[in-house]
């Protein structure tokens, strides 16, 4: 179990859900936002969720943990507002903020436990299928469209 910036616990391989895990650093933050946007159409579905892991191993943010956590929470608040229309489109009247999370990996241990080196200079994505197995590993994750297509396939959505 991982604990996010809000203190919520996350299981990466949650049964019955396709889970996209986006691993990024400060250097890859812009690309991570693009990747997240590619997954917006799935937000609000009961069988999908996304989690961001921010590797801060070589960041000044690891020395100012309370400020870093505050900034992550603010980013999540803004993200929840952006994905709210997709929740409605997918028939979910819930609060998107309750379903999204970001984990601060201050020392790179989480990143390494997922089989990646730390620090890293490119975006990475892991996708777990509904059985909790790793269905795809994008390293580097250069194409939001490739990640979108993989999630679409795992959710059984026709292109």
MODELLER restraints for C-alpha pairs under 7 A, 6 or more apart:
rsr = mdl.restraints
at = mdl.atoms
rsr.add(forms.Gaussian(group=physical.xy_distance, feature=features.Distance(at['CA:1:A'], at['CA:9:A']), mean=5.98, stdev=0.5))
rsr.add(forms.Gaussian(group=physical.xy_distance, feature=features.Distance(at['CA:1:A'], at['CA:10:A']), mean=5.41, stdev=0.5))
rsr.add(forms.Gaussian(group=physical.xy_distance, feature=features.Distance(at['CA:1:A'], at['CA:11:A']), mean=5.00, stdev=0.5))
rsr.add(forms.Gaussian(group=physical.xy_distance, feature=features.Distance(at['CA:2:A'], at['CA:9:A']), mean=5.37, stdev=0.5))
rsr.add(forms.Gaussian(group=physical.xy_distance, feature=features.Distance(at['CA:2:A'], at['CA:10:A']), mean=5.05, stdev=0.5))
rsr.add(forms.Gaussian(group=physical.xy_distance, feature=features.Distance(at['CA:2:A'], at['CA:11:A']), mean=6.58, stdev=0.5))
rsr.add(forms.Gaussian(group=physical.xy_distance, feature=features.Distance(at['CA:3:A'], at['CA:9:A']), mean=4.47, stdev=0.5))
rsr.add(forms.Gaussian(group=physical.xy_distance, feature=features.Distance(at['CA:3:A'], at['CA:10:A']), mean=6.21, stdev=0.5))
rsr.add(forms.Gaussian(group=physical.xy_distance, feature=features.Distance(at['CA:3:A'], at['CA:103:A']), mean=6.42, stdev=0.5))
rsr.add(forms.Gaussian(group=physical.xy_distance, feature=features.Distance(at['CA:4:A'], at['CA:101:A']), mean=5.93, stdev=0.5))
rsr.add(forms.Gaussian(group=physical.xy_distance, feature=features.Distance(at['CA:4:A'], at['CA:102:A']), mean=5.28, stdev=0.5))
rsr.add(forms.Gaussian(group=physical.xy_distance, feature=features.Distance(at['CA:4:A'], at['CA:103:A']), mean=4.19, stdev=0.5))
rsr.add(forms.Gaussian(group=physical.xy_distance, feature=features.Distance(at['CA:4:A'], at['CA:104:A']), mean=6.83, stdev=0.5))
rsr.add(forms.Gaussian(group=physical.xy_distance, feature=features.Distance(at['CA:5:A'], at['CA:69:A']), mean=5.65, stdev=0.5))
rsr.add(forms.Gaussian(group=physical.xy_distance, feature=features.Distance(at['CA:5:A'], at['CA:72:A']), mean=6.72, stdev=0.5))
rsr.add(forms.Gaussian(group=physical.xy_distance, feature=features.Distance(at['CA:5:A'], at['CA:73:A']), mean=6.43, stdev=0.5))
rsr.add(forms.Gaussian(group=physical.xy_distance, feature=features.Distance(at['CA:5:A'], at['CA:102:A']), mean=6.00, stdev=0.5))
rsr.add(forms.Gaussian(group=physical.xy_distance, feature=features.Distance(at['CA:5:A'], at['CA:103:A']), mean=5.75, stdev=0.5))
rsr.add(forms.Gaussian(group=physical.xy_distance, feature=features.Distance(at['CA:5:A'], at['CA:104:A']), mean=6.66, stdev=0.5))
rsr.add(forms.Gaussian(group=physical.xy_distance, feature=features.Distance(at['CA:12:A'], at['CA:19:A']), mean=6.75, stdev=0.5))
rsr.add(forms.Gaussian(group=physical.xy_distance, feature=features.Distance(at['CA:13:A'], at['CA:19:A']), mean=6.90, stdev=0.5))
rsr.add(forms.Gaussian(group=physical.xy_distance, feature=features.Distance(at['CA:13:A'], at['CA:128:A']), mean=5.84, stdev=0.5))
rsr.add(forms.Gaussian(group=physical.xy_distance, feature=features.Distance(at['CA:13:A'], at['CA:132:A']), mean=4.08, stdev=0.5))
rsr.add(forms.Gaussian(group=physical.xy_distance, feature=features.Distance(at['CA:13:A'], at['CA:133:A']), mean=6.62, stdev=0.5))
rsr.add(forms.Gaussian(group=physical.xy_distance, feature=features.Distance(at['CA:14:A'], at['CA:132:A']), mean=5.77, stdev=0.5))
rsr.add(forms.Gaussian(group=physical.xy_distance, feature=features.Distance(at['CA:15:A'], at['CA:130:A']), mean=5.44, stdev=0.5))
rsr.add(forms.Gaussian(group=physical.xy_distance, feature=features.Distance(at['CA:15:A'], at['CA:131:A']), mean=5.41, stdev=0.5))
rsr.add(forms.Gaussian(group=physical.xy_distance, feature=features.Distance(at['CA:15:A'], at['CA:132:A']), mean=5.44, stdev=0.5))
rsr.add(forms.Gaussian(group=physical.xy_distance, feature=features.Distance(at['CA:16:A'], at['CA:47:A']), mean=6.21, stdev=0.5))
rsr.add(forms.Gaussian(group=physical.xy_distance, feature=features.Distance(at['CA:16:A'], at['CA:130:A']), mean=4.40, stdev=0.5))
rsr.add(forms.Gaussian(group=physical.xy_distance, feature=features.Distance(at['CA:16:A'], at['CA:131:A']), mean=6.37, stdev=0.5))
rsr.add(forms.Gaussian(group=physical.xy_distance, feature=features.Distance(at['CA:17:A'], at['CA:47:A']), mean=4.24, stdev=0.5))
rsr.add(forms.Gaussian(group=physical.xy_distance, feature=features.Distance(at['CA:17:A'], at['CA:48:A']), mean=5.07, stdev=0.5))
rsr.add(forms.Gaussian(group=physical.xy_distance, feature=features.Distance(at['CA:17:A'], at['CA:129:A']), mean=6.74, stdev=0.5))
rsr.add(forms.Gaussian(group=physical.xy_distance, feature=features.Distance(at['CA:17:A'], at['CA:130:A']), mean=4.62, stdev=0.5))
rsr.add(forms.Gaussian(group=physical.xy_distance, feature=features.Distance(at['CA:18:A'], at['CA:47:A']), mean=6.04, stdev=0.5))
rsr.add(forms.Gaussian(group=physical.xy_distance, feature=features.Distance(at['CA:18:A'], at['CA:48:A']), mean=4.81, stdev=0.5))
rsr.add(forms.Gaussian(group=physical.xy_distance, feature=features.Distance(at['CA:18:A'], at['CA:49:A']), mean=6.52, stdev=0.5))
rsr.add(forms.Gaussian(group=physical.xy_distance, feature=features.Distance(at['CA:18:A'], at['CA:128:A']), mean=5.57, stdev=0.5))
rsr.add(forms.Gaussian(group=physical.xy_distance, feature=features.Distance(at['CA:18:A'], at['CA:129:A']), mean=4.71, stdev=0.5))
rsr.add(forms.Gaussian(group=physical.xy_distance, feature=features.Distance(at['CA:18:A'], at['CA:130:A']), mean=5.04, stdev=0.5))
rsr.add(forms.Gaussian(group=physical.xy_distance, feature=features.Distance(at['CA:18:A'], at['CA:154:A']), mean=6.96, stdev=0.5))
rsr.add(forms.Gaussian(group=physical.xy_distance, feature=features.Distance(at['CA:18:A'], at['CA:155:A']), mean=6.99, stdev=0.5))
rsr.add(forms.Gaussian(group=physical.xy_distance, feature=features.Distance(at['CA:19:A'], at['CA:48:A']), mean=5.87, stdev=0.5))
rsr.add(forms.Gaussian(group=physical.xy_distance, feature=features.Distance(at['CA:19:A'], at['CA:49:A']), mean=5.05, stdev=0.5))
rsr.add(forms.Gaussian(group=physical.xy_distance, feature=features.Distance(at['CA:19:A'], at['CA:50:A']), mean=5.53, stdev=0.5))
rsr.add(forms.Gaussian(group=physical.xy_distance, feature=features.Distance(at['CA:19:A'], at['CA:127:A']), mean=5.63, stdev=0.5))
rsr.add(forms.Gaussian(group=physical.xy_distance, feature=features.Distance(at['CA:19:A'], at['CA:128:A']), mean=5.08, stdev=0.5))
rsr.add(forms.Gaussian(group=physical.xy_distance, feature=features.Distance(at['CA:19:A'], at['CA:129:A']), mean=6.75, stdev=0.5))
rsr.add(forms.Gaussian(group=physical.xy_distance, feature=features.Distance(at['CA:20:A'], at['CA:49:A']), mean=6.50, stdev=0.5))
rsr.add(forms.Gaussian(group=physical.xy_distance, feature=features.Distance(at['CA:20:A'], at['CA:50:A']), mean=4.68, stdev=0.5))
rsr.add(forms.Gaussian(group=physical.xy_distance, feature=features.Distance(at['CA:20:A'], at['CA:51:A']), mean=6.36, stdev=0.5))
rsr.add(forms.Gaussian(group=physical.xy_distance, feature=features.Distance(at['CA:20:A'], at['CA:125:A']), mean=6.84, stdev=0.5))
rsr.add(forms.Gaussian(group=physical.xy_distance, feature=features.Distance(at['CA:20:A'], at['CA:126:A']), mean=5.90, stdev=0.5))
rsr.add(forms.Gaussian(group=physical.xy_distance, feature=features.Distance(at['CA:20:A'], at['CA:127:A']), mean=4.53, stdev=0.5))
rsr.add(forms.Gaussian(group=physical.xy_distance, feature=features.Distance(at['CA:20:A'], at['CA:128:A']), mean=6.52, stdev=0.5))
rsr.add(forms.Gaussian(group=physical.xy_distance, feature=features.Distance(at['CA:21:A'], at['CA:50:A']), mean=5.84, stdev=0.5))
rsr.add(forms.Gaussian(group=physical.xy_distance, feature=features.Distance(at['CA:21:A'], at['CA:51:A']), mean=4.92, stdev=0.5))
rsr.add(forms.Gaussian(group=physical.xy_distance, feature=features.Distance(at['CA:21:A'], at['CA:52:A']), mean=5.72, stdev=0.5))
rsr.add(forms.Gaussian(group=physical.xy_distance, feature=features.Distance(at['CA:21:A'], at['CA:125:A']), mean=5.51, stdev=0.5))
rsr.add(forms.Gaussian(group=physical.xy_distance, feature=features.Distance(at['CA:21:A'], at['CA:126:A']), mean=5.07, stdev=0.5))
rsr.add(forms.Gaussian(group=physical.xy_distance, feature=features.Distance(at['CA:21:A'], at['CA:127:A']), mean=6.17, stdev=0.5))
rsr.add(forms.Gaussian(group=physical.xy_distance, feature=features.Distance(at['CA:22:A'], at['CA:32:A']), mean=6.99, stdev=0.5))
rsr.add(forms.Gaussian(group=physical.xy_distance, feature=features.Distance(at['CA:22:A'], at['CA:51:A']), mean=6.27, stdev=0.5))
rsr.add(forms.Gaussian(group=physical.xy_distance, feature=features.Distance(at['CA:22:A'], at['CA:52:A']), mean=4.72, stdev=0.5))
rsr.add(forms.Gaussian(group=physical.xy_distance, feature=features.Distance(at['CA:22:A'], at['CA:53:A']), mean=6.11, stdev=0.5))
rsr.add(forms.Gaussian(group=physical.xy_distance, feature=features.Distance(at['CA:22:A'], at['CA:124:A']), mean=6.03, stdev=0.5))
rsr.add(forms.Gaussian(group=physical.xy_distance, feature=features.Distance(at['CA:22:A'], at['CA:125:A']), mean=4.60, stdev=0.5))
rsr.add(forms.Gaussian(group=physical.xy_distance, feature=features.Distance(at['CA:22:A'], at['CA:126:A']), mean=6.67, stdev=0.5))
rsr.add(forms.Gaussian(group=physical.xy_distance, feature=features.Distance(at['CA:23:A'], at['CA:52:A']), mean=5.93, stdev=0.5))
rsr.add(forms.Gaussian(group=physical.xy_distance, feature=features.Distance(at['CA:23:A'], at['CA:53:A']), mean=4.79, stdev=0.5))
rsr.add(forms.Gaussian(group=physical.xy_distance, feature=features.Distance(at['CA:23:A'], at['CA:54:A']), mean=6.00, stdev=0.5))
rsr.add(forms.Gaussian(group=physical.xy_distance, feature=features.Distance(at['CA:23:A'], at['CA:123:A']), mean=6.11, stdev=0.5))
rsr.add(forms.Gaussian(group=physical.xy_distance, feature=features.Distance(at['CA:23:A'], at['CA:124:A']), mean=5.09, stdev=0.5))
rsr.add(forms.Gaussian(group=physical.xy_distance, feature=features.Distance(at['CA:23:A'], at['CA:125:A']), mean=5.96, stdev=0.5))
rsr.add(forms.Gaussian(group=physical.xy_distance, feature=features.Distance(at['CA:24:A'], at['CA:32:A']), mean=6.42, stdev=0.5))
rsr.add(forms.Gaussian(group=physical.xy_distance, feature=features.Distance(at['CA:24:A'], at['CA:53:A']), mean=6.33, stdev=0.5))
rsr.add(forms.Gaussian(group=physical.xy_distance, feature=features.Distance(at['CA:24:A'], at['CA:54:A']), mean=5.09, stdev=0.5))
rsr.add(forms.Gaussian(group=physical.xy_distance, feature=features.Distance(at['CA:24:A'], at['CA:55:A']), mean=5.97, stdev=0.5))
rsr.add(forms.Gaussian(group=physical.xy_distance, feature=features.Distance(at['CA:24:A'], at['CA:123:A']), mean=5.22, stdev=0.5))
rsr.add(forms.Gaussian(group=physical.xy_distance, feature=features.Distance(at['CA:24:A'], at['CA:124:A']), mean=6.62, stdev=0.5))
rsr.add(forms.Gaussian(group=physical.xy_distance, feature=features.Distance(at['CA:25:A'], at['CA:54:A']), mean=5.44, stdev=0.5))
rsr.add(forms.Gaussian(group=physical.xy_distance, feature=features.Distance(at['CA:25:A'], at['CA:55:A']), mean=5.00, stdev=0.5))
rsr.add(forms.Gaussian(group=physical.xy_distance, feature=features.Distance(at['CA:25:A'], at['CA:56:A']), mean=6.31, stdev=0.5))
rsr.add(forms.Gaussian(group=physical.xy_distance, feature=features.Distance(at['CA:27:A'], at['CA:121:A']), mean=6.80, stdev=0.5))
rsr.add(forms.Gaussian(group=physical.xy_distance, feature=features.Distance(at['CA:28:A'], at['CA:122:A']), mean=6.08, stdev=0.5))
rsr.add(forms.Gaussian(group=physical.xy_distance, feature=features.Distance(at['CA:28:A'], at['CA:123:A']), mean=5.85, stdev=0.5))
rsr.add(forms.Gaussian(group=physical.xy_distance, feature=features.Distance(at['CA:32:A'], at['CA:123:A']), mean=6.70, stdev=0.5))
rsr.add(forms.Gaussian(group=physical.xy_distance, feature=features.Distance(at['CA:35:A'], at['CA:144:A']), mean=5.03, stdev=0.5))
rsr.add(forms.Gaussian(group=physical.xy_distance, feature=features.Distance(at['CA:38:A'], at['CA:144:A']), mean=5.77, stdev=0.5))
rsr.add(forms.Gaussian(group=physical.xy_distance, feature=features.Distance(at['CA:38:A'], at['CA:145:A']), mean=6.88, stdev=0.5))
rsr.add(forms.Gaussian(group=physical.xy_distance, feature=features.Distance(at['CA:38:A'], at['CA:148:A']), mean=6.11, stdev=0.5))
rsr.add(forms.Gaussian(group=physical.xy_distance, feature=features.Distance(at['CA:39:A'], at['CA:148:A']), mean=6.05, stdev=0.5))
rsr.add(forms.Gaussian(group=physical.xy_distance, feature=features.Distance(at['CA:40:A'], at['CA:83:A']), mean=6.26, stdev=0.5))
rsr.add(forms.Gaussian(group=physical.xy_distance, feature=features.Distance(at['CA:40:A'], at['CA:86:A']), mean=6.54, stdev=0.5))
rsr.add(forms.Gaussian(group=physical.xy_distance, feature=features.Distance(at['CA:41:A'], at['CA:86:A']), mean=5.96, stdev=0.5))
rsr.add(forms.Gaussian(group=physical.xy_distance, feature=features.Distance(at['CA:42:A'], at['CA:48:A']), mean=6.53, stdev=0.5))
rsr.add(forms.Gaussian(group=physical.xy_distance, feature=features.Distance(at['CA:43:A'], at['CA:49:A']), mean=6.76, stdev=0.5))
rsr.add(forms.Gaussian(group=physical.xy_distance, feature=features.Distance(at['CA:43:A'], at['CA:83:A']), mean=6.74, stdev=0.5))
rsr.add(forms.Gaussian(group=physical.xy_distance, feature=features.Distance(at['CA:43:A'], at['CA:86:A']), mean=5.90, stdev=0.5))
rsr.add(forms.Gaussian(group=physical.xy_distance, feature=features.Distance(at['CA:43:A'], at['CA:87:A']), mean=5.91, stdev=0.5))
rsr.add(forms.Gaussian(group=physical.xy_distance, feature=features.Distance(at['CA:44:A'], at['CA:86:A']), mean=6.40, stdev=0.5))
rsr.add(forms.Gaussian(group=physical.xy_distance, feature=features.Distance(at['CA:44:A'], at['CA:87:A']), mean=4.12, stdev=0.5))
rsr.add(forms.Gaussian(group=physical.xy_distance, feature=features.Distance(at['CA:44:A'], at['CA:90:A']), mean=5.83, stdev=0.5))
rsr.add(forms.Gaussian(group=physical.xy_distance, feature=features.Distance(at['CA:44:A'], at['CA:92:A']), mean=5.56, stdev=0.5))
rsr.add(forms.Gaussian(group=physical.xy_distance, feature=features.Distance(at['CA:45:A'], at['CA:90:A']), mean=5.98, stdev=0.5))
rsr.add(forms.Gaussian(group=physical.xy_distance, feature=features.Distance(at['CA:50:A'], at['CA:100:A']), mean=6.65, stdev=0.5))
rsr.add(forms.Gaussian(group=physical.xy_distance, feature=features.Distance(at['CA:51:A'], at['CA:100:A']), mean=6.47, stdev=0.5))
rsr.add(forms.Gaussian(group=physical.xy_distance, feature=features.Distance(at['CA:51:A'], at['CA:101:A']), mean=5.40, stdev=0.5))
rsr.add(forms.Gaussian(group=physical.xy_distance, feature=features.Distance(at['CA:51:A'], at['CA:102:A']), mean=5.81, stdev=0.5))
rsr.add(forms.Gaussian(group=physical.xy_distance, feature=features.Distance(at['CA:52:A'], at['CA:101:A']), mean=6.49, stdev=0.5))
rsr.add(forms.Gaussian(group=physical.xy_distance, feature=features.Distance(at['CA:52:A'], at['CA:102:A']), mean=4.57, stdev=0.5))
rsr.add(forms.Gaussian(group=physical.xy_distance, feature=features.Distance(at['CA:52:A'], at['CA:103:A']), mean=6.24, stdev=0.5))
rsr.add(forms.Gaussian(group=physical.xy_distance, feature=features.Distance(at['CA:53:A'], at['CA:102:A']), mean=5.60, stdev=0.5))
rsr.add(forms.Gaussian(group=physical.xy_distance, feature=features.Distance(at['CA:53:A'], at['CA:103:A']), mean=4.69, stdev=0.5))
rsr.add(forms.Gaussian(group=physical.xy_distance, feature=features.Distance(at['CA:53:A'], at['CA:104:A']), mean=6.11, stdev=0.5))
rsr.add(forms.Gaussian(group=physical.xy_distance, feature=features.Distance(at['CA:53:A'], at['CA:105:A']), mean=6.55, stdev=0.5))
rsr.add(forms.Gaussian(group=physical.xy_distance, feature=features.Distance(at['CA:54:A'], at['CA:103:A']), mean=6.07, stdev=0.5))
rsr.add(forms.Gaussian(group=physical.xy_distance, feature=features.Distance(at['CA:54:A'], at['CA:104:A']), mean=5.07, stdev=0.5))
rsr.add(forms.Gaussian(group=physical.xy_distance, feature=features.Distance(at['CA:54:A'], at['CA:105:A']), mean=5.64, stdev=0.5))
rsr.add(forms.Gaussian(group=physical.xy_distance, feature=features.Distance(at['CA:55:A'], at['CA:104:A']), mean=6.52, stdev=0.5))
rsr.add(forms.Gaussian(group=physical.xy_distance, feature=features.Distance(at['CA:55:A'], at['CA:105:A']), mean=4.75, stdev=0.5))
rsr.add(forms.Gaussian(group=physical.xy_distance, feature=features.Distance(at['CA:55:A'], at['CA:106:A']), mean=6.32, stdev=0.5))
rsr.add(forms.Gaussian(group=physical.xy_distance, feature=features.Distance(at['CA:55:A'], at['CA:108:A']), mean=5.74, stdev=0.5))
rsr.add(forms.Gaussian(group=physical.xy_distance, feature=features.Distance(at['CA:55:A'], at['CA:111:A']), mean=6.86, stdev=0.5))
rsr.add(forms.Gaussian(group=physical.xy_distance, feature=features.Distance(at['CA:56:A'], at['CA:62:A']), mean=5.87, stdev=0.5))
rsr.add(forms.Gaussian(group=physical.xy_distance, feature=features.Distance(at['CA:56:A'], at['CA:104:A']), mean=6.91, stdev=0.5))
rsr.add(forms.Gaussian(group=physical.xy_distance, feature=features.Distance(at['CA:56:A'], at['CA:105:A']), mean=5.71, stdev=0.5))
rsr.add(forms.Gaussian(group=physical.xy_distance, feature=features.Distance(at['CA:56:A'], at['CA:106:A']), mean=4.74, stdev=0.5))
rsr.add(forms.Gaussian(group=physical.xy_distance, feature=features.Distance(at['CA:56:A'], at['CA:107:A']), mean=6.49, stdev=0.5))
rsr.add(forms.Gaussian(group=physical.xy_distance, feature=features.Distance(at['CA:56:A'], at['CA:108:A']), mean=6.80, stdev=0.5))
rsr.add(forms.Gaussian(group=physical.xy_distance, feature=features.Distance(at['CA:57:A'], at['CA:106:A']), mean=5.36, stdev=0.5))
rsr.add(forms.Gaussian(group=physical.xy_distance, feature=features.Distance(at['CA:57:A'], at['CA:107:A']), mean=4.54, stdev=0.5))
rsr.add(forms.Gaussian(group=physical.xy_distance, feature=features.Distance(at['CA:57:A'], at['CA:108:A']), mean=5.05, stdev=0.5))
rsr.add(forms.Gaussian(group=physical.xy_distance, feature=features.Distance(at['CA:57:A'], at['CA:119:A']), mean=6.18, stdev=0.5))
rsr.add(forms.Gaussian(group=physical.xy_distance, feature=features.Distance(at['CA:58:A'], at['CA:119:A']), mean=6.66, stdev=0.5))
rsr.add(forms.Gaussian(group=physical.xy_distance, feature=features.Distance(at['CA:61:A'], at['CA:68:A']), mean=5.55, stdev=0.5))
rsr.add(forms.Gaussian(group=physical.xy_distance, feature=features.Distance(at['CA:62:A'], at['CA:106:A']), mean=5.28, stdev=0.5))
rsr.add(forms.Gaussian(group=physical.xy_distance, feature=features.Distance(at['CA:76:A'], at['CA:97:A']), mean=7.00, stdev=0.5))
rsr.add(forms.Gaussian(group=physical.xy_distance, feature=features.Distance(at['CA:76:A'], at['CA:101:A']), mean=6.96, stdev=0.5))
rsr.add(forms.Gaussian(group=physical.xy_distance, feature=features.Distance(at['CA:77:A'], at['CA:97:A']), mean=6.47, stdev=0.5))
rsr.add(forms.Gaussian(group=physical.xy_distance, feature=features.Distance(at['CA:80:A'], at['CA:96:A']), mean=5.19, stdev=0.5))
rsr.add(forms.Gaussian(group=physical.xy_distance, feature=features.Distance(at['CA:80:A'], at['CA:97:A']), mean=4.98, stdev=0.5))
rsr.add(forms.Gaussian(group=physical.xy_distance, feature=features.Distance(at['CA:83:A'], at['CA:96:A']), mean=6.99, stdev=0.5))
rsr.add(forms.Gaussian(group=physical.xy_distance, feature=features.Distance(at['CA:84:A'], at['CA:96:A']), mean=6.13, stdev=0.5))
rsr.add(forms.Gaussian(group=physical.xy_distance, feature=features.Distance(at['CA:87:A'], at['CA:93:A']), mean=6.72, stdev=0.5))
rsr.add(forms.Gaussian(group=physical.xy_distance, feature=features.Distance(at['CA:108:A'], at['CA:118:A']), mean=5.61, stdev=0.5))
rsr.add(forms.Gaussian(group=physical.xy_distance, feature=features.Distance(at['CA:108:A'], at['CA:119:A']), mean=6.81, stdev=0.5))
rsr.add(forms.Gaussian(group=physical.xy_distance, feature=features.Distance(at['CA:111:A'], at['CA:117:A']), mean=6.90, stdev=0.5))
rsr.add(forms.Gaussian(group=physical.xy_distance, feature=features.Distance(at['CA:111:A'], at['CA:118:A']), mean=6.41, stdev=0.5))
rsr.add(forms.Gaussian(group=physical.xy_distance, feature=features.Distance(at['CA:112:A'], at['CA:118:A']), mean=6.20, stdev=0.5))
rsr.add(forms.Gaussian(group=physical.xy_distance, feature=features.Distance(at['CA:122:A'], at['CA:140:A']), mean=5.90, stdev=0.5))
rsr.add(forms.Gaussian(group=physical.xy_distance, feature=features.Distance(at['CA:123:A'], at['CA:140:A']), mean=5.70, stdev=0.5))
rsr.add(forms.Gaussian(group=physical.xy_distance, feature=features.Distance(at['CA:123:A'], at['CA:141:A']), mean=5.36, stdev=0.5))
rsr.add(forms.Gaussian(group=physical.xy_distance, feature=features.Distance(at['CA:124:A'], at['CA:138:A']), mean=5.60, stdev=0.5))
rsr.add(forms.Gaussian(group=physical.xy_distance, feature=features.Distance(at['CA:124:A'], at['CA:139:A']), mean=4.98, stdev=0.5))
rsr.add(forms.Gaussian(group=physical.xy_distance, feature=features.Distance(at['CA:124:A'], at['CA:140:A']), mean=5.24, stdev=0.5))
rsr.add(forms.Gaussian(group=physical.xy_distance, feature=features.Distance(at['CA:124:A'], at['CA:141:A']), mean=4.92, stdev=0.5))
rsr.add(forms.Gaussian(group=physical.xy_distance, feature=features.Distance(at['CA:125:A'], at['CA:137:A']), mean=5.98, stdev=0.5))
rsr.add(forms.Gaussian(group=physical.xy_distance, feature=features.Distance(at['CA:125:A'], at['CA:138:A']), mean=5.07, stdev=0.5))
rsr.add(forms.Gaussian(group=physical.xy_distance, feature=features.Distance(at['CA:125:A'], at['CA:139:A']), mean=6.85, stdev=0.5))
rsr.add(forms.Gaussian(group=physical.xy_distance, feature=features.Distance(at['CA:125:A'], at['CA:141:A']), mean=5.99, stdev=0.5))
rsr.add(forms.Gaussian(group=physical.xy_distance, feature=features.Distance(at['CA:126:A'], at['CA:134:A']), mean=6.96, stdev=0.5))
rsr.add(forms.Gaussian(group=physical.xy_distance, feature=features.Distance(at['CA:126:A'], at['CA:136:A']), mean=5.85, stdev=0.5))
rsr.add(forms.Gaussian(group=physical.xy_distance, feature=features.Distance(at['CA:126:A'], at['CA:137:A']), mean=4.71, stdev=0.5))
rsr.add(forms.Gaussian(group=physical.xy_distance, feature=features.Distance(at['CA:126:A'], at['CA:138:A']), mean=6.37, stdev=0.5))
rsr.add(forms.Gaussian(group=physical.xy_distance, feature=features.Distance(at['CA:127:A'], at['CA:134:A']), mean=5.83, stdev=0.5))
rsr.add(forms.Gaussian(group=physical.xy_distance, feature=features.Distance(at['CA:127:A'], at['CA:135:A']), mean=5.61, stdev=0.5))
rsr.add(forms.Gaussian(group=physical.xy_distance, feature=features.Distance(at['CA:127:A'], at['CA:136:A']), mean=5.14, stdev=0.5))
rsr.add(forms.Gaussian(group=physical.xy_distance, feature=features.Distance(at['CA:127:A'], at['CA:137:A']), mean=6.52, stdev=0.5))
rsr.add(forms.Gaussian(group=physical.xy_distance, feature=features.Distance(at['CA:128:A'], at['CA:134:A']), mean=4.39, stdev=0.5))
rsr.add(forms.Gaussian(group=physical.xy_distance, feature=features.Distance(at['CA:128:A'], at['CA:135:A']), mean=5.31, stdev=0.5))
rsr.add(forms.Gaussian(group=physical.xy_distance, feature=features.Distance(at['CA:129:A'], at['CA:135:A']), mean=5.60, stdev=0.5))
rsr.add(forms.Gaussian(group=physical.xy_distance, feature=features.Distance(at['CA:129:A'], at['CA:154:A']), mean=6.43, stdev=0.5))
